[in-house]
């Protein structure tokens, strides 16, 4: 046990405290508390537990597939650790304890307000059992993700990116529409294998709440998860070079056109570097691509509504607000697993203005353009081609302007020049996201109300001119 605890202390101290920033946990704490306050009246303790545990599982899965994914992978220092005077089972136990400590923080802190705001029918014992069920559910989730990675031998990263995107979309969609469907389970008092909830995993763990003979199910699943976390090996991440994917082939004409008409000669190097290298950085992709789940969630929410002005308004909001989560992408741009090659960037005879302009334009073509191609197509199919033309193109140009405005604030160093665990961000995330959310929402409302197809051409020309002038102003200020 002493050797296991020593290894645990090493694992805990070897990762930066920024891996679990308390400030970042305030968002899931606020989400869970708000959801609990909205839900507590008119539902049974069991229904309350099922609903809140569903949100808890999603909020834990997102970081486990993103910035905390290293907990489910082989440590780069594994050879050094295995050379220490410790048995293999002691190393596995220490790794499992490290994961469980992290899961406990991720789970308990957001669930504390949920337990505090629980319906009065829940006793103190029920609330403690609820917290225990949340821990068992998080452990089971981690065990499933580890099992999938072990079976895939660390390959198929696209599967995890897709899964994380779906989870993000599910969280947002659940916050938008979830309360509409709580009434379906509001009167269910306990878990029953014969009910439709028997196929819903969070209900298995909520079975400890209420008068149910299956109270043993949650601890049994938690114990099985613990066995898997201790016994399963951590897979290594394969970093073999990737071939050109379909998206890169689709964007090839746009890249060539931008290089000819938009990119200055001294910006060509930074543009090509960021365009080609950033999409191949695993940590950047895992932390930024899943944010596509936010507009997809709004799209799904719009599909549940009725056709008409309300539907068009939600689609307009969808087309004008992707800039809200650009800070999440931009904050990851300095991260790279090949950060030792930074001297090549520092020694390049390229001015800071050219570096920044080239990077901004590369991100616009590589990330903003394909997003708006997808959103524009969906708007066309959902509302009509005229709506898509007058809203998608101005929305894309506004997102590029937001990208240019936010880049100096969010990107703290040269692109791809820092180790992922050295990445720091002192941004006021709440202030930045809330401020741009208000501005872009107002623009969406005004555009949907007043922007006709004839005026859209003039607006597009004005926005393109603003982008050109912004690039020139940046070069004058930075050289």
C-alpha positions as CSV (number, residue, x, y, z in Angstrom):
1,X,0.0,0.0,0.0
2,X,2.8,2.4,0.8
3,X,4.3,1.9,-2.7
4,X,0.9,2.4,-4.3
5,X,0.3,5.7,-2.4
6,X,3.8,6.9,-3.3
7,X,3.1,6.3,-7.0
8,X,-0.3,8.0,-6.5
9,X,1.4,11.1,-5.1
10,X,3.8,11.1,-8.1
11,X,0.9,10.9,-10.6
12,X,-1.0,13.7,-8.8
13,X,2.1,15.9,-8.7
14,X,3.3,15.2,-12.3
15,X,0.3,17.0,-13.9
16,X,-0.3,20.7,-13.6
17,X,-2.9,22.0,-11.2
18,X,-4.4,23.6,-14.2
19,X,-5.7,20.2,-15.4
20,X,-8.5,20.6,-12.9
21,X,-9.1,24.3,-12.6
22,X,-11.7,25.1,-10.0
23,X,-12.8,28.1,-12.0
24,X,-13.6,25.8,-15.0
25,X,-15.7,23.6,-12.7
26,X,-18.0,26.6,-11.8
27,X,-19.7,26.2,-15.2
28,X,-20.9,22.5,-14.6
29,X,-21.7,23.5,-11.0
30,X,-23.9,26.3,-12.2
31,X,-25.5,24.2,-14.9
32,X,-26.3,21.3,-12.5
33,X,-27.6,23.7,-9.8
34,X,-29.8,25.6,-12.3
35,X,-31.2,22.3,-13.8
36,X,-31.9,21.0,-10.3
37,X,-33.8,24.2,-9.3
38,X,-36.0,23.9,-12.4
39,X,-36.6,20.2,-11.9
40,X,-37.2,19.7,-8.2
41,X,-40.9,20.6,-8.1
42,X,-43.4,18.0,-9.3
43,X,-41.2,15.0,-9.8
44,X,-40.4,11.9,-7.6
45,X,-37.0,11.5,-6.0
46,X,-36.2,8.7,-8.5
47,X,-37.2,10.8,-11.6
48,X,-35.1,13.7,-10.1
49,X,-32.1,11.4,-9.7
50,X,-32.4,9.9,-13.2
51,X,-32.6,13.4,-14.9
52,X,-29.7,15.0,-12.9
53,X,-27.5,11.9,-13.2
54,X,-27.9,12.1,-17.0
55,X,-26.5,15.6,-17.0
56,X,-23.7,14.6,-14.6
57,X,-22.6,11.7,-16.9
58,X,-22.5,14.1,-19.9
59,X,-20.5,16.7,-18.0
60,X,-18.0,14.1,-16.9
61,X,-17.7,12.5,-20.3
62,X,-16.7,15.7,-22.1
63,X,-13.4,16.3,-20.2
64,X,-12.6,12.6,-20.2
65,X,-12.6,12.6,-24.0
66,X,-10.8,16.0,-24.1
67,X,-8.3,17.6,-21.7
68,X,-8.4,14.7,-19.2
69,X,-8.0,12.0,-21.8
70,X,-4.5,11.4,-20.7
71,X,-6.0,9.5,-17.6
72,X,-7.2,6.8,-20.0
73,X,-4.0,6.5,-22.0
74,X,-0.5,5.1,-21.4
75,X,1.8,7.6,-19.7
76,X,4.8,8.7,-21.8
77,X,6.9,8.0,-18.6
78,X,5.6,4.5,-18.3
79,X,9.0,2.9,-19.0
80,X,10.6,4.9,-16.2
81,X,7.7,4.1,-13.8
82,X,7.9,0.3,-14.6
83,X,11.6,0.4,-13.8
84,X,10.9,1.4,-10.2
85,X,10.8,-1.1,-7.4
86,X,7.0,-1.6,-7.6
87,X,4.9,-4.5,-8.8
88,X,2.7,-4.2,-11.9
89,X,-0.5,-4.5,-9.9
90,X,0.7,-1.6,-7.6
91,X,1.2,0.6,-10.6
92,X,-2.2,-0.3,-12.0
93,X,-3.8,0.4,-8.6
94,X,-2.1,3.8,-8.4
95,X,-3.2,4.8,-11.9
96,X,-6.8,3.7,-11.0
97,X,-6.7,5.7,-7.8
98,X,-5.4,8.8,-9.7
99,X,-8.4,8.4,-12.1
100,X,-10.8,8.0,-9.3
101,X,-9.6,11.0,-7.4
102,X,-10.0,13.1,-10.5
103,X,-13.5,11.6,-11.2
104,X,-14.5,12.3,-7.6
105,X,-13.7,16.0,-8.0
106,X,-15.4,16.2,-11.4
107,X,-18.5,14.4,-10.1
108,X,-19.1,15.5,-6.5
109,X,-18.6,19.2,-6.9
110,X,-21.4,19.6,-9.6
111,X,-23.6,17.1,-7.7
112,X,-23.4,18.9,-4.4
113,X,-25.9,21.6,-5.3
114,X,-28.1,18.9,-6.9
115,X,-28.2,17.0,-3.6
116,X,-28.8,20.3,-1.7
117,X,-31.7,21.4,-3.9
118,X,-33.2,17.9,-4.0
119,X,-37.0,17.4,-3.4
120,X,-37.9,17.5,0.3
121,X,-39.1,13.8,0.0
122,X,-35.4,12.8,-0.3
123,X,-33.9,12.0,3.1
124,X,-30.3,12.7,4.1
125,X,-29.6,9.0,3.4
126,X,-31.1,9.3,-0.1
127,X,-28.9,12.3,-0.9
128,X,-25.8,10.5,0.2
129,X,-26.9,7.5,-1.9
130,X,-27.4,9.9,-4.8
131,X,-23.8,11.2,-4.5
132,X,-22.6,7.6,-4.3
133,X,-24.6,6.7,-7.4
134,X,-23.0,9.6,-9.3
135,X,-19.5,8.3,-8.4
136,X,-20.5,4.8,-9.6
137,X,-21.9,6.2,-12.8
138,X,-18.7,8.2,-13.5
139,X,-16.5,5.2,-12.8
140,X,-18.6,3.1,-15.1
141,X,-18.4,5.7,-17.8
142,X,-14.6,5.9,-17.5
143,X,-14.4,2.1,-17.6
144,X,-16.4,2.0,-20.8
145,X,-14.2,4.6,-22.5
146,X,-11.1,2.8,-21.4
147,X,-12.5,-0.6,-22.7
148,X,-13.2,1.0,-26.1
149,X,-9.7,2.5,-26.3
150,X,-8.2,-0.8,-25.2
151,X,-10.1,-2.7,-27.9
152,X,-9.1,-0.1,-30.5
153,X,-5.5,-0.1,-29.3
154,X,-5.5,3.7,-29.1
155,X,-6.5,4.1,-32.8
156,X,-9.6,5.6,-34.4
157,X,-9.3,9.1,-32.8
158,X,-12.1,10.2,-35.1
159,X,-14.5,8.0,-33.2
160,X,-13.7,9.8,-30.0
161,X,-14.0,13.2,-31.6
162,X,-17.4,12.3,-33.0
163,X,-18.5,10.8,-29.7
164,X,-17.5,13.9,-27.8
165,X,-19.2,16.1,-30.3
166,X,-22.4,14.1,-29.8
167,X,-22.1,14.4,-26.1
168,X,-21.7,18.2,-26.3
169,X,-24.7,18.4,-28.6
170,X,-26.6,16.2,-26.2
171,X,-25.8,18.4,-23.2
172,X,-26.9,21.6,-24.9
173,X,-30.0,19.9,-26.4
174,X,-30.9,18.5,-23.0
175,X,-30.7,21.9,-21.4
176,X,-32.9,23.3,-24.2
177,X,-35.5,20.6,-24.5
178,X,-35.0,18.3,-21.5
179,X,-37.5,19.9,-19.2
180,X,-40.2,19.3,-21.9
181,X,-39.9,15.5,-21.5
182,X,-39.3,15.2,-17.8
183,X,-43.1,14.8,-17.4
184,X,-42.8,11.4,-19.1
185,X,-40.9,10.0,-16.0
186,X,-42.1,12.5,-13.4
187,X,-44.4,10.0,-11.6
188,X,-42.1,7.0,-11.7
189,X,-41.2,6.2,-8.1
190,X,-38.6,3.4,-8.5
191,X,-36.6,1.4,-10.9
192,X,-38.2,-1.6,-12.6
193,X,-36.6,-4.0,-15.1
194,X,-40.0,-4.3,-16.9
195,X,-40.2,-0.5,-17.6
196,X,-38.9,1.4,-20.6
197,X,-36.2,3.0,-18.3
198,X,-34.6,-0.5,-17.9
199,X,-32.6,0.3,-21.2
200,X,-31.4,3.7,-19.9
201,X,-28.1,3.4,-18.0
202,X,-28.5,6.5,-15.6
203,X,-31.7,4.8,-14.4
204,X,-29.7,1.8,-13.3
205,X,-27.6,3.9,-11.0
206,X,-30.6,5.9,-9.7
207,X,-32.2,2.5,-8.6
208,X,-30.7,3.1,-5.2
209,X,-33.2,5.9,-4.7
210,X,-36.8,4.9,-3.9
211,X,-38.4,1.7,-2.8
212,X,-36.8,-0.7,-5.3
213,X,-35.5,-4.3,-4.8
214,X,-32.7,-3.4,-7.2
215,X,-30.9,-1.1,-4.8
216,X,-27.8,-3.3,-5.2
217,X,-27.5,-2.5,-9.0
218,X,-25.6,0.8,-8.6
219,X,-22.8,-0.5,-6.2
220,X,-22.5,-3.7,-8.2
221,X,-21.9,-1.8,-11.5
222,X,-19.5,0.6,-9.6
223,X,-17.5,-2.4,-8.3
224,X,-17.4,-3.9,-11.8
225,X,-16.1,-0.6,-13.2
226,X,-13.4,-0.4,-10.5
227,X,-12.2,-3.9,-11.5
228,X,-12.0,-2.9,-15.1
229,X,-10.2,0.3,-14.3
230,X,-7.6,-1.6,-12.3
231,X,-7.1,-4.5,-14.7
232,X,-7.4,-3.0,-18.2
233,X,-4.1,-1.7,-19.7
234,X,-3.8,1.9,-20.8
235,X,-3.4,2.1,-24.6
236,X,-0.7,4.1,-26.3
237,X,-1.7,6.8,-28.8
238,X,-0.5,6.1,-32.3
239,X,0.9,9.2,-34.0
240,X,1.5,7.9,-37.5
241,X,1.2,10.5,-40.3
242,X,-2.3,10.9,-41.6
243,X,-3.3,11.0,-45.2
244,X,-5.2,13.9,-46.8
245,X,-8.8,13.5,-45.7
246,X,-12.0,14.3,-47.5
247,X,-12.4,17.7,-45.9
248,X,-9.0,18.8,-47.1
249,X,-9.7,17.7,-50.6
250,X,-13.0,19.6,-50.5
251,X,-11.3,22.8,-49.3
252,X,-8.4,22.6,-51.7
253,X,-10.1,25.0,-54.2
254,X,-10.9,27.5,-51.5
255,X,-7.3,27.3,-50.2
256,X,-5.9,27.9,-53.7
257,X,-8.3,30.8,-54.2
258,X,-7.4,32.4,-50.9
259,X,-3.7,32.0,-51.6
260,X,-4.1,33.8,-54.9
261,X,-6.5,36.7,-53.8
262,X,-6.3,37.1,-50.0
263,X,-2.9,36.0,-48.8
264,X,0.1,38.3,-49.0
265,X,3.4,36.9,-50.0
266,X,4.9,37.2,-46.5
267,X,1.8,35.6,-45.0
268,X,2.0,32.5,-47.1
269,X,4.4,30.6,-44.8
270,X,2.3,31.2,-41.6
271,X,-0.9,30.5,-43.5
272,X,0.3,27.1,-44.9
273,X,1.9,26.2,-41.5
274,X,-1.2,26.8,-39.5
275,X,-3.6,25.4,-42.2
276,X,-1.7,22.1,-42.4
277,X,-0.4,21.6,-38.9
278,X,-3.2,22.6,-36.5
279,X,-5.7,20.0,-37.8
280,X,-3.1,17.3,-37.1
281,X,-2.6,18.2,-33.5
282,X,-4.5,15.6,-31.4
283,X,-5.0,17.8,-28.3
284,X,-6.2,20.8,-30.3
285,X,-8.8,18.7,-32.2
286,X,-10.1,16.9,-29.1
287,X,-10.5,20.2,-27.3
288,X,-12.0,22.3,-30.1
289,X,-13.8,20.2,-32.7
290,X,-16.5,18.9,-30.2
291,X,-17.7,22.5,-29.8
292,X,-19.4,21.9,-33.2
293,X,-22.0,20.1,-31.1
294,X,-23.3,23.5,-29.9
295,X,-24.7,24.6,-33.3
296,X,-25.8,21.0,-34.1
297,X,-27.8,21.1,-30.8
298,X,-29.6,24.3,-31.8
299,X,-30.3,22.8,-35.2
300,X,-31.9,19.8,-33.6
301,X,-33.8,22.0,-31.3
302,X,-35.1,24.0,-34.3
303,X,-36.2,20.7,-36.0
304,X,-38.5,20.0,-33.0
305,X,-40.2,23.3,-33.4
306,X,-42.9,24.5,-35.8
307,X,-42.2,26.0,-39.2
308,X,-42.5,29.7,-39.5
309,X,-41.0,32.9,-38.0
310,X,-39.8,31.1,-34.8
311,X,-38.0,28.5,-36.8
312,X,-36.3,31.1,-39.0
313,X,-35.3,33.1,-35.9
314,X,-33.6,30.1,-34.4
315,X,-31.8,29.3,-37.7
316,X,-30.7,33.0,-37.9
317,X,-29.3,32.7,-34.4
318,X,-27.5,29.5,-35.4
319,X,-25.9,31.2,-38.4
320,X,-24.7,34.3,-36.5
321,X,-23.4,32.9,-33.2
322,X,-20.6,30.4,-34.0
323,X,-18.2,33.2,-33.0
324,X,-19.2,32.7,-29.4
325,X,-17.1,29.6,-29.1
326,X,-14.1,30.7,-31.3
327,X,-12.2,31.6,-28.1
328,X,-12.2,27.9,-27.2
329,X,-10.5,27.1,-30.5
330,X,-8.1,30.1,-30.4
331,X,-6.9,29.3,-26.9
332,X,-5.6,25.9,-28.1
333,X,-3.7,27.2,-31.1
334,X,-0.3,27.5,-29.2
335,X,-0.5,23.8,-28.1
336,X,1.6,21.1,-29.9
337,X,3.1,17.8,-29.2
338,X,6.1,18.9,-31.4
339,X,6.7,22.1,-29.4
340,X,10.5,21.4,-29.3
341,X,10.6,22.7,-32.9
342,X,9.6,26.2,-31.7
343,X,13.1,27.5,-32.6
344,X,12.1,27.2,-36.3
345,X,9.2,29.6,-35.7
346,X,11.3,32.1,-33.6
347,X,14.0,32.1,-36.2
348,X,11.7,32.6,-39.2
349,X,12.2,36.0,-41.0
350,X,8.5,36.8,-40.8
351,X,7.1,39.8,-39.0
352,X,4.6,39.5,-36.2
353,X,1.9,41.1,-38.2
354,X,2.4,38.6,-41.1
355,X,2.4,35.7,-38.6
356,X,-0.9,36.8,-37.1
357,X,-2.6,37.7,-40.4
358,X,-1.5,34.4,-41.9
359,X,-2.8,32.4,-38.9
360,X,-6.1,34.2,-38.8
361,X,-6.7,33.6,-42.5
362,X,-5.7,29.9,-42.2
363,X,-8.2,29.4,-39.4
364,X,-10.9,31.2,-41.3
365,X,-10.4,28.9,-44.4
366,X,-9.8,25.7,-42.4
367,X,-12.3,26.0,-39.6
368,X,-14.9,28.8,-40.2
369,X,-15.5,28.1,-43.9
370,X,-16.4,24.3,-43.6
371,X,-18.6,25.1,-40.6
372,X,-20.6,27.6,-42.6
373,X,-20.8,25.4,-45.6
374,X,-22.5,22.8,-43.4
375,X,-24.7,25.4,-41.7
376,X,-25.6,27.1,-44.9
377,X,-26.6,23.8,-46.5
378,X,-28.7,22.9,-43.5
379,X,-30.4,26.4,-43.6
380,X,-31.1,25.9,-47.3
381,X,-32.7,22.6,-46.7
382,X,-34.6,23.8,-43.6
383,X,-35.8,27.2,-44.7
384,X,-34.8,27.9,-48.3
385,X,-32.0,29.0,-50.5
386,X,-32.9,32.7,-50.3
387,X,-32.7,32.6,-46.5
388,X,-29.4,30.8,-46.7
389,X,-27.9,33.3,-49.1
390,X,-28.9,36.4,-47.1
391,X,-28.0,35.0,-43.7
392,X,-25.1,32.4,-44.1
393,X,-22.6,34.6,-46.0
394,X,-22.9,37.7,-43.7
395,X,-22.8,35.3,-40.7
396,X,-19.6,33.8,-42.0
397,X,-18.0,37.2,-42.6
398,X,-19.0,38.3,-39.1
399,X,-17.4,35.2,-37.6
400,X,-14.2,36.0,-39.5
401,X,-14.3,39.6,-38.1
402,X,-14.9,38.1,-34.6
403,X,-11.9,35.7,-35.2
404,X,-9.7,38.7,-36.1
405,X,-10.8,40.7,-33.0
406,X,-10.4,37.8,-30.6
407,X,-7.1,36.4,-31.9
408,X,-4.7,38.8,-30.1
409,X,-6.6,38.3,-26.9
410,X,-7.0,34.5,-26.9
411,X,-3.8,33.3,-28.6
412,X,-1.1,33.8,-26.0
413,X,2.0,32.7,-28.0
414,X,3.2,31.5,-31.4
415,X,1.1,28.8,-33.0
416,X,2.0,25.3,-32.1
417,X,4.9,26.4,-29.8
418,X,3.9,25.1,-26.4
419,X,3.4,21.7,-24.8
420,X,-0.3,21.1,-24.2
421,X,0.2,20.8,-20.4
422,X,2.0,24.2,-20.4
423,X,-1.0,26.0,-22.0
424,X,-2.3,28.7,-19.7
425,X,-5.3,31.0,-20.1
426,X,-6.1,33.9,-17.9
427,X,-9.1,35.0,-19.9
428,X,-12.3,36.1,-18.4
429,X,-14.3,33.4,-20.1
430,X,-17.6,34.4,-18.7
431,X,-17.2,38.0,-19.7
432,X,-15.9,37.3,-23.2
433,X,-18.4,34.6,-24.1
434,X,-21.3,36.5,-22.6
435,X,-20.4,39.8,-24.2
436,X,-20.1,38.3,-27.7
437,X,-23.2,36.2,-27.2
438,X,-25.2,39.4,-26.6
439,X,-23.7,41.2,-29.6
440,X,-24.1,38.4,-32.0
441,X,-27.6,37.6,-30.8
442,X,-28.6,41.2,-31.4
443,X,-27.1,41.1,-34.9
444,X,-29.0,37.9,-35.7
445,X,-32.3,39.4,-34.6
446,X,-31.7,42.6,-36.7
447,X,-30.5,40.6,-39.7
448,X,-33.4,38.2,-39.6
449,X,-35.9,41.1,-39.3
450,X,-34.5,43.7,-41.8
451,X,-31.9,42.1,-44.0
452,X,-33.4,41.4,-47.4
453,X,-31.7,39.6,-50.3
454,X,-31.0,42.9,-52.1
455,X,-29.5,44.5,-49.0
456,X,-27.4,41.4,-48.3
457,X,-25.1,42.1,-51.2
458,X,-24.3,45.5,-49.9
459,X,-23.7,44.2,-46.4
460,X,-21.4,41.4,-47.7
461,X,-19.3,44.0,-49.5
462,X,-19.1,46.2,-46.4
463,X,-18.1,43.2,-44.2
464,X,-15.4,42.1,-46.8
465,X,-14.0,45.7,-46.8
466,X,-13.9,45.7,-43.0
467,X,-11.9,42.5,-43.1
468,X,-9.4,43.9,-45.6
469,X,-9.0,47.1,-43.6
470,X,-8.6,45.0,-40.4
471,X,-5.7,43.1,-42.0
472,X,-4.0,46.3,-43.1
473,X,-4.4,47.9,-39.7
474,X,-2.9,44.8,-38.0
475,X,0.1,44.9,-40.3
476,X,0.6,48.7,-39.6
477,X,0.4,48.2,-35.8
478,X,2.7,45.1,-35.6
479,X,4.9,45.4,-38.6
